[in-house]
Amino acid sequence: MGIIINQSFKNMITTYVGFGIGAVNTLFLFTYFLEKEYYGLVSFLLSAANLIWPFLVFGVHSTLIKFFTSYRTRGEQDRLLNLVLVIPLVVGLIIGFSGMIFYEYLLDYFKGENDLVQPYIWLIFLIAMATAYFEVFFAWSKIYYKSAFGNLMKEVFHRFCISVLLFAVYFKWINIELFIYATSGVFLIRTILMALYAFSLHRPKFSFKFPENLSPVLKYSSLILLAASVATLLLDLDKVMIEHYLPIENVAVYGIAVYIATVISVPQKAMHQITHPLTAEMLNKKDKAGLKDLYKKSSLNLLIISGLIFIWIITNVNSLYELIPEEYNTGILVVLLISLVKLYDNFLGNNNSILFNSDYYRIVLAVGVILVIVAFILNIILIPSYGIEGAAMASFIAFAIYNTLKIFIVFSKFRIHPFTSQSWLALLLTGLLCVIFYYINLNMHPILHISIKAILAGVLYLFIIYFFQFSAEINQMIDKFLKRS
């Protein structure tokens, strides 16, 4: 667990730097430098691209991690690397050609209230294609346990570039149209830089030969394509459907609430970079004892860290909304529901890595497809009646069912679960401190109010976690910090 905590901590720092920059962009620069409808347009383009790129990558980024260590010779590994480079290109050409044929139908779809989207539809495909290849090259670095640079590019690079572009709009160095095109170009540049880094780790010899066990590799890729698409659809379907039922500026309002809650997912994303390849290796070696230990420890440590972030967000959300224009205020319900989703995601630990690197991903796929349909129906019912709060309700219900079923599947197939007595105590502590600090009102400037409540809640939470020894790994990190201090 030491290497996991060490690399996860480094990735978490990088990810939080990225989220910090993203928070400034989302809460302040976009809201003050762009008109509301253009902010909604950018949010919609990025969300739509997120729906498409899993189809373009065809699951090969996960396939590379699962199968790379199963090949013993450099030649076979190179053939696998060649395969994962070619497949997204082929799929991209097919989807791109189909898009050209039906382009007029797409233009007609966006006629009317949200016709602002029409000139930029093709950028959705560009961003999606760049993201697909970025994920391939990021996975390439993960198989060599080199995730730091990729995490920096994924979490920091594009957000920093967008900050620069937003200031360029503010100072009128560029107009809004150029800003949108330049934002798309940032994702392309990011992919090129990631590709150069991946090739610096290893440049495979090109071969026209397919790797051994091609059939299970392609079968796994196709099923992972659908499984990853399910996760992405559940994540971004609400934003795309908001654009369909409500004026596009509502996408921006909802996006701010989602971004605030998404900060909770940072620890999971950071730890996933290292637990994913390690889980694949344990499954390939049939190390059940190590897998059980990793499952419980990753769940508990993620729950403790994300629980603190959950407390900070819920107890300070009203003060946070005082810092941004009033028209973006959605109230606490949307933030609370999405935050609960993210907290549950962290509670799963490396559950996704176990499922998607095992022979049981087909079951997850079937469950996921059904839940996407459920989420789609829930959005149709709830958005017209409750607006963006209805979208949050739909996401909460769909993810709660999906995550619960994933825990059940792992338990039924591997006879392991993430629950410990410390887990329930951590959840109880999180809920208790949320209730206590939410109703504390210090009647001062929002920034000072947030800072004081965050410090008080954080110190109390960590003291209880440390004193009662909820987690040996967390205690070790605190001890190291105290010694350095």
C-alpha positions in Angstrom: 0.0 0.0 0.0 3.0 2.3 0.4 3.6 2.8 -3.3 -0.1 3.5 -3.7 -0.3 6.1 -1.0 3.0 7.7 -2.2 2.0 8.0 -5.9 -1.6 8.7 -5.1 -0.6 11.6 -2.9 1.5 13.1 -5.7 -1.3 12.6 -8.2 -3.8 14.1 -5.7 -1.6 17.2 -5.3 -1.4 17.6 -9.1 -5.1 17.0 -9.4 -6.0 19.5 -6.8 -3.9 22.1 -8.4 -5.8 21.5 -11.6 -9.1 21.6 -9.8 -8.0 24.8 -8.1 -7.4 26.4 -11.5 -10.6 24.9 -12.7 -12.5 26.3 -9.8 -11.2 29.8 -10.5 -12.3 29.3 -14.2 -15.7 27.8 -13.4 -16.7 30.1 -10.5 -15.1 33.4 -11.5 -13.5 33.8 -14.9 -16.3 32.2 -16.9 -19.0 33.8 -14.9 -17.5 37.3 -15.1 -15.7 37.3 -18.4 -18.2 35.5 -20.6 -21.9 36.0 -21.2 -24.1 33.3 -19.7 -25.2 31.7 -22.9 -21.6 31.4 -24.2 -20.5 29.8 -20.9 -23.4 27.4 -21.4 -22.2 26.8 -25.0 -18.6 25.9 -23.9 -20.0 23.6 -21.2 -22.3 21.9 -23.7 -19.5 21.3 -26.3 -17.2 19.7 -23.7 -20.0 17.6 -22.2 -21.1 16.4 -25.7 -17.4 15.5 -26.5 -17.3 13.5 -23.3 -20.2 11.5 -24.5 -18.5 10.6 -27.8 -14.9 10.0 -27.0 -15.5 6.6 -25.3 -16.9 5.3 -28.6 -13.9 6.7 -30.5 -11.3 5.1 -28.2 -13.2 1.8 -28.4 -12.0 0.7 -24.9 -8.4 0.1 -26.0 -7.0 2.3 -23.2 -8.4 -0.1 -20.6 -7.5 -3.1 -22.8 -3.9 -2.0 -22.9 -3.7 -1.9 -19.1 -5.4 -5.3 -18.7 -3.5 -7.3 -21.3 -0.1 -5.7 -21.4 1.4 -7.6 -18.4 -0.1 -10.8 -19.8 2.3 -10.7 -22.8 5.8 -11.9 -21.9 7.8 -10.8 -24.9 8.6 -7.3 -26.1 7.4 -8.2 -29.6 3.9 -9.2 -28.5 3.7 -6.1 -26.3 4.7 -3.9 -29.3 2.0 -5.5 -31.4 -0.6 -4.7 -28.7 0.6 -1.1 -28.7 0.3 -0.9 -32.4 -3.2 -2.2 -32.2 -4.4 0.3 -29.7 -3.0 3.1 -31.9 -4.8 2.0 -35.0 -8.3 1.1 -33.7 -9.3 4.7 -32.6 -8.2 6.0 -36.0 -10.4 3.5 -37.8 -13.4 4.1 -35.6 -12.8 7.9 -35.8 -12.8 7.7 -39.6 -16.1 5.7 -39.6 -17.8 8.0 -37.1 -16.4 11.1 -38.8 -17.7 10.0 -42.2 -21.1 9.3 -40.7 -21.1 12.7 -39.1 -20.5 14.3 -42.5 -23.4 12.5 -44.0 -25.8 13.5 -41.3 -24.4 16.9 -40.7 -27.5 18.7 -42.0 -29.7 16.8 -39.7 -27.5 17.9 -36.7 -27.9 21.5 -37.8 -31.6 21.1 -37.9 -31.7 19.6 -34.4 -30.1 22.7 -33.0 -32.4 25.2 -34.7 -34.5 27.4 -32.5 -33.8 28.5 -29.0 -30.3 27.1 -28.9 -29.1 27.8 -32.5 -25.9 29.3 -31.0 -24.5 25.8 -31.0 -24.8 25.3 -34.8 -21.5 26.8 -36.1 -19.5 24.8 -33.5 -20.9 21.3 -33.8 -17.9 19.9 -35.6 -15.7 20.9 -32.7 -17.4 18.3 -30.6 -15.8 15.6 -32.8 -12.4 17.3 -32.7 -12.3 17.5 -28.9 -13.6 13.9 -28.6 -11.0 12.5 -31.0 -8.2 14.4 -29.2 -9.4 13.1 -25.8 -9.6 9.6 -27.1 -6.0 9.5 -28.2 -4.9 11.3 -25.0 -6.5 8.5 -22.9 -4.6 5.9 -25.1 -1.2 7.6 -24.5 -2.0 8.2 -20.8 -2.7 4.5 -20.4 0.6 3.9 -22.2 2.4 5.7 -19.4 0.4 3.9 -16.7 1.6 0.5 -17.7 5.1 1.7 -16.8 3.8 3.1 -13.5 4.6 6.6 -14.8 1.3 8.5 -14.2 2.6 11.8 -12.8 3.1 13.6 -16.2 -0.1 12.3 -17.6 -2.0 13.4 -14.5 -0.5 16.8 -14.8 -1.6 17.1 -18.5 -5.1 15.7 -17.7 -5.8 17.9 -14.7 -3.7 21.0 -15.0 -2.6 21.8 -18.6 -5.9 22.4 -20.3 -7.4 24.3 -17.4 -4.4 26.6 -17.2 -4.5 27.3 -20.9 -8.3 28.0 -20.7 -7.5 30.5 -17.9 -5.0 32.3 -20.2 -7.6 32.3 -23.0 -10.3 33.7 -20.7 -8.0 36.6 -19.7 -7.3 37.1 -23.4 -11.1 37.5 -23.9 -11.4 39.9 -21.0 -8.6 42.2 -22.3 -10.2 41.9 -25.8 -7.1 40.4 -27.3 -9.3 37.7 -28.9 -13.1 37.6 -29.6 -15.4 34.9 -28.3 -15.4 32.9 -31.5 -11.6 32.6 -31.5 -11.8 31.7 -27.8 -14.0 28.7 -28.6 -11.7 27.5 -31.4 -8.6 28.0 -29.3 -10.2 26.0 -26.4 -10.7 23.1 -28.8 -7.1 23.5 -29.9 -5.8 23.1 -26.3 -7.1 19.6 -26.2 -5.3 18.8 -29.5 -2.0 20.2 -28.2 -2.4 18.3 -24.9 -2.7 15.0 -26.9 0.4 15.7 -28.9 2.5 16.4 -25.8 1.2 13.2 -24.1 2.1 11.2 -27.2 5.6 12.5 -27.1 6.0 11.5 -23.5 4.5 8.0 -24.1 7.0 7.4 -27.0 9.8 8.6 -24.8 9.0 5.8 -22.4 8.9 3.2 -25.1 8.6 3.4 -28.9 7.2 0.2 -30.2 8.4 -1.4 -33.5 5.7 -1.2 -36.1 4.4 -4.5 -37.3 1.5 -5.6 -39.4 1.0 -8.7 -37.2 -1.7 -8.9 -34.7 -0.9 -9.8 -31.0 -1.7 -13.3 -29.7 -5.2 -13.8 -28.2 -6.6 -11.2 -30.6 -10.2 -12.4 -30.1 -10.4 -11.9 -26.3 -8.5 -8.6 -26.7 -11.1 -7.3 -29.2 -14.0 -8.7 -27.3 -12.8 -7.1 -24.1 -12.3 -3.7 -26.0 -15.8 -3.8 -27.5 -17.4 -4.6 -24.1 -15.3 -2.0 -22.3 -16.3 0.5 -24.9 -19.9 0.0 -23.9 -19.1 -0.1 -20.2 -17.0 3.1 -20.3 -19.8 4.7 -22.4 -22.3 3.8 -19.8 -20.2 5.5 -17.1 -19.7 8.6 -19.3 -23.4 8.7 -20.3 -24.4 8.6 -16.6 -22.0 11.4 -15.9 -22.8 13.9 -18.8 -26.2 12.8 -20.0 -27.9 15.3 -17.6 -26.1 18.3 -19.1 -26.9 17.4 -22.7 -30.5 16.8 -21.8 -30.7 20.1 -19.9 -29.7 21.8 -23.2 -32.6 20.0 -24.9 -35.3 21.0 -22.4 -34.1 24.3 -21.1 -32.3 27.4 -22.4 -28.6 26.7 -22.9 -27.5 29.1 -20.0 -29.0 26.5 -17.6 -26.1 24.2 -18.6 -23.7 26.7 -17.2 -25.7 27.0 -13.9 -25.9 23.3 -13.5 -22.2 22.9 -14.5 -21.0 25.1 -11.7 -22.9 23.1 -9.1 -21.6 19.8 -10.5 -18.0 21.2 -10.6 -18.2 22.2 -6.9 -19.3 18.6 -6.0 -16.8 17.0 -8.4 -13.9 18.2 -6.2 -14.8 15.2 -3.9 -13.8 12.8 -6.7 -10.2 14.1 -6.8 -8.8 11.5 -4.3 -10.4 8.7 -6.3 -9.0 9.9 -9.6 -5.5 10.3 -8.0 -5.5 6.8 -6.4 -7.0 5.2 -9.5 -4.0 6.1 -11.6 -1.9 3.6 -9.6 -4.5 1.1 -8.2 -5.8 0.3 -11.7 -2.7 -1.3 -13.1 -1.9 -2.9 -9.8 -5.4 -4.4 -9.6 -4.9 -5.8 -13.2 -1.6 -7.3 -12.2 -3.1 -8.9 -9.0 -5.9 -10.4 -11.1 -3.5 -11.8 -13.7 -1.4 -13.4 -10.9 -4.6 -14.5 -9.0 -3.4 -12.8 -5.8 -6.8 -12.9 -4.0 -5.3 -12.0 -0.6 -3.6 -8.9 -2.0 -6.8 -7.9 -3.9 -8.9 -8.1 -0.8 -6.5 -6.0 1.2 -6.2 -3.4 -1.6 -10.0 -3.3 -1.9 -10.7 -2.5 1.8 -7.8 -0.1 2.3 -8.5 1.9 -0.9 -12.1 2.2 0.1 -11.4 3.3 3.6 -8.7 5.8 2.8 -10.7 7.3 -0.1 -13.8 7.6 2.2 -11.8 9.4 4.9 -10.2 11.9 2.6 -13.3 12.5 0.5 -15.4 12.8 3.7 -13.4 15.8 4.8 -13.9 17.4 1.4 -17.6 16.6 1.5 -17.8 18.4 4.9 -16.0 21.5 3.5 -18.3 21.7 0.5 -21.7 21.2 2.2 -21.0 23.5 5.2 -19.7 26.3 3.0 -21.8 26.0 -0.2 -24.0 29.0 0.7 -20.9 31.3 1.3 -19.4 30.0 -1.9 -22.4 31.1 -3.9 -22.1 34.6 -2.4 -18.9 35.0 -4.3 -20.3 34.5 -7.8 -23.1 36.3 -9.7 -26.5 35.6 -8.2 -28.0 34.2 -11.4 -25.7 31.1 -11.1 -27.0 30.2 -7.6 -28.9 26.9 -7.6 -29.2 26.4 -3.9 -27.8 23.5 -1.9 -30.0 20.6 -3.3 -28.1 20.1 -6.6 -24.7 20.4 -4.9 -25.8 18.0 -2.1 -27.1 15.3 -4.4 -24.1 15.3 -6.7 -21.8 15.4 -3.7 -23.4 12.3 -2.3 -22.8 10.6 -5.6 -19.2 11.5 -5.6 -18.8 10.4 -1.9 -20.3 7.0 -2.8 -17.9 6.7 -5.8 -15.0 7.1 -3.4 -16.5 4.5 -1.0 -16.1 2.0 -3.8 -12.3 2.1 -3.7 -10.8 0.1 -6.6 -14.1 -1.6 -7.3 -14.2 -0.4 -10.9 -10.7 -1.7 -11.5 -11.6 -5.1 -10.2 -14.7 -5.4 -12.4 -13.2 -4.0 -15.6 -10.0 -6.1 -15.3 -11.9 -9.4 -14.5 -14.1 -11.7 -16.5 -17.2 -10.2 -15.0 -17.3 -6.9 -16.8 -20.0 -8.3 -19.1 -22.4 -8.3 -16.1 -21.5 -4.6 -15.3 -22.1 -3.8 -18.9 -25.6 -5.2 -18.9 -26.5 -3.5 -15.6 -25.0 -0.2 -16.9 -27.0 -0.2 -20.1 -30.2 -0.7 -18.2 -29.3 2.1 -15.8 -28.5 4.5 -18.7 -32.0 3.8 -20.0 -33.4 4.4 -16.5 -31.4 7.7 -16.2 -32.6 8.8 -19.6 -36.2 8.2 -18.6 -35.7 9.9 -15.2 -34.3 13.0 -16.9 -37.2 13.1 -19.3 -39.6 13.0 -16.4 -37.8 15.2 -13.9 -36.2 18.0 -15.9 -39.4 19.4 -17.3 -41.0 19.3 -13.8 -38.1 20.3 -11.6 -35.5 21.9 -13.9 -31.8 21.4 -13.1 -32.8 20.0 -9.7 -34.6 17.2 -11.6 -31.4 16.5 -13.5 -29.6 16.1 -10.2 -32.3 13.8 -8.8 -32.0 11.6 -11.9 -28.2 11.4 -11.6 -28.4 10.6 -7.9 -30.9 7.8 -8.3 -29.1 6.2 -11.2 -25.6 6.3 -9.6 -26.9 5.1 -6.3 -28.4 2.0 -7.9 -25.4 1.5 -10.2 -22.8 1.7 -7.4 -24.8 -0.6 -5.1 -25.0 -3.2 -7.8 -21.3 -3.0 -8.5 -20.5 -3.7 -4.8 -22.9 -6.6 -4.9 -21.3 -8.1 -8.1 -17.8 -8.0 -6.7 -19.0 -9.6 -3.5 -20.9 -12.4 -5.3 -18.0 -13.2 -7.6 -14.9 -12.6 -5.4 -16.5 -12.9 -1.9 -14.9 -9.6 -0.9 -16.4 -6.3 0.1 -15.1 -2.8 1.1 -16.9 -2.5 4.4 -15.1 -2.2 7.7 -16.2 -0.9 11.1 -14.0 2.2 10.5 -16.0 2.9 7.3 -19.3 3.2 9.1 -17.6 5.4 11.8 -16.1 7.6 9.2 -19.6 8.0 7.5 -21.2 8.8 10.9 -18.5 11.4 11.7 -18.9 13.0 8.3 -22.6 13.4 8.6 -22.4 14.6 12.2 -19.9 17.4 11.4 -21.9 18.4 8.3 -25.0 19.0 10.4 -23.0 20.9 13.1 -21.0 23.2 10.9 -23.7 23.8 8.3 -25.8 25.8 10.8 -22.8 27.8 12.2 -23.1 31.3 10.8 -20.2 33.7 11.6 -21.7 36.7 9.8 -18.5 37.8 8.0 -17.1 38.1 4.5 -17.7 34.8 2.6 -13.9 34.1 2.0 -13.2 34.6 5.7 -16.3 32.6 6.7 -15.2 29.7 4.5 -11.7 29.8 5.7 -12.5 29.7 9.4 -15.2 27.0 9.1 -12.9 24.9 6.9 -10.0 25.1 9.4 -12.2 24.3 12.4 -14.0 21.4 10.7 -10.8 20.1 9.2 -8.8 20.1 12.5 -11.6 18.5 14.4 -12.2 15.8 11.7 -8.5 14.9 11.3 -8.0 14.9 15.1 -10.7 12.4 15.6 -9.5 10.3 12.6 -6.0 10.3 14.0 -6.7 9.8 17.7 -9.0 6.9 17.1 -6.7 5.4 14.4 -9.3 4.9 11.7 -6.5 4.2 9.1 -2.9 3.3 9.6 -2.0 4.8 6.2 -3.7 8.2 7.0 -1.9 8.2 10.4 1.4 7.6 8.7 0.8 10.5 6.3 -0.1 12.8 9.2 3.0 11.7 11.2 5.2 12.5 8.3 3.6 15.9 7.8 4.1 16.7 11.5 7.7 15.6 11.5 8.5 17.8 8.5 6.7 20.7 10.0 
